[in-house]
Amino acid sequence: MTRSKLREQMFRLCFSIDFHTSEEFEAQADLYFANNDFFRNKEKDYIKTRTLDMLSRLEEIDQRINENSKGWDIRRLGKAELTILRIAVYEIMFDEDIPDKVAINEAVELSKTYCNEKAASFINGVLGKIG
């Protein structure tokens, strides 16, 4: 599976973060993988490890989003937009293997699939300030 596809699966899993407590999330991740049996173990581990690491840094990530989304409090953002921003900010701040430009571009592409037509420019603008 390509990194883009792995990132999309991570998006799908992370979308549920705000609907469950952090204690429930690991069980939700296991359920997600059980219902999507096309993953290889290596892919499951990659997605789950990155997602749990992102969760452990969520306060810092959300703060960075809030600081750079002028006029848009994080609570006002759509869940899809917020999830995409969280993943991209995580990659920009904490993943040395992914260049900032790639994280931004991948976030914009995800937004074109999962958000409304205005989201891509908003996400690009916020991430451009961070990356």
C-alpha positions in Angstrom: 0.0 0.0 0.0 1.4 3.4 -0.9 2.0 6.1 1.7 -0.9 8.1 0.3 -3.2 5.1 0.8 -1.9 4.5 4.3 -2.5 8.2 5.1 -6.1 7.9 3.8 -6.7 4.9 6.0 -5.2 6.8 8.9 -7.6 9.6 8.1 -10.6 7.2 8.2 -9.5 5.8 11.5 -8.6 9.2 13.0 -12.0 10.7 12.0 -13.5 9.0 15.0 -11.1 10.5 17.5 -13.5 13.2 18.7 -16.4 10.7 19.0 -14.6 8.4 21.5 -12.5 8.8 24.6 -8.8 8.2 24.2 -9.2 5.0 26.3 -11.8 3.7 23.8 -9.7 4.6 20.8 -7.4 1.6 20.8 -10.4 -0.8 20.8 -12.0 1.3 18.0 -8.8 0.9 16.0 -8.8 -2.9 16.5 -12.4 -3.0 15.4 -11.6 -0.9 12.3 -8.8 -3.3 11.3 -11.0 -6.3 12.0 -13.7 -4.9 9.7 -11.1 -4.1 7.0 -9.2 -7.3 6.6 -7.2 -6.2 3.5 -4.4 -4.7 5.6 -1.1 -6.6 6.0 0.3 -6.6 9.6 3.0 -4.2 8.6 0.4 -1.7 7.4 -1.8 -2.1 10.5 1.2 -1.5 12.7 2.3 1.6 10.7 -1.2 3.2 10.9 -1.8 2.3 14.5 1.6 3.4 15.7 1.4 6.7 13.9 -2.2 7.3 15.1 -1.5 6.6 18.7 1.6 8.8 18.5 -0.5 11.6 17.0 -3.1 11.1 19.8 -0.4 11.5 22.4 0.5 14.9 20.9 -3.0 16.1 20.1 -3.0 19.0 22.5 0.2 20.4 20.9 -1.1 19.7 17.4 -4.5 21.4 18.1 -2.7 24.4 19.6 -0.6 24.8 16.5 -3.8 24.6 14.3 -5.5 27.2 16.5 -2.6 29.6 16.3 -2.5 29.4 12.5 -6.2 29.3 11.6 -7.0 32.9 12.2 -10.7 33.5 12.8 -11.5 29.8 12.9 -11.5 28.2 16.4 -10.7 24.5 16.2 -14.2 23.8 17.6 -15.8 25.4 14.5 -13.9 23.3 12.0 -15.6 20.4 10.3 -14.5 17.0 11.5 -13.0 16.0 8.2 -11.0 19.3 7.9 -9.8 19.0 11.4 -8.7 15.4 11.0 -6.8 16.2 7.8 -5.1 19.2 9.5 -4.2 17.1 12.5 -2.5 14.4 10.4 -0.6 17.0 8.3 0.5 19.0 11.3 1.6 15.8 12.9 3.7 14.9 9.8 5.1 18.4 9.6 6.1 18.6 13.3 7.1 15.1 14.1 7.8 13.0 11.0 11.2 13.6 9.7 10.7 11.1 6.8 7.9 13.2 5.2 8.9 16.6 3.7 6.6 19.5 4.7 5.5 20.1 1.1 4.5 16.5 0.7 2.4 16.6 3.9 0.7 19.8 2.7 0.0 18.4 -0.8 -1.4 15.1 0.6 -3.6 17.0 3.0 -5.0 19.2 0.1 -5.6 16.1 -2.0 -7.5 14.4 0.9 -9.6 17.5 1.4 -10.6 17.3 -2.3 -12.1 13.8 -1.7 -13.6 14.2 1.8 -14.5 17.9 2.2 -16.3 20.7 0.4 -14.7 22.7 -2.4 -13.5 25.5 -0.2 -11.6 23.3 2.2 -8.6 22.7 0.0 -7.6 26.4 0.0 -8.3 26.8 3.7 -6.2 23.7 4.6 -3.4 24.8 2.2 -3.4 28.3 3.8 -3.2 27.0 7.4 -0.6 24.4 6.6 1.4 26.9 4.6 1.8 29.0 7.8 2.9 26.0 9.8 5.2 24.2 7.2 
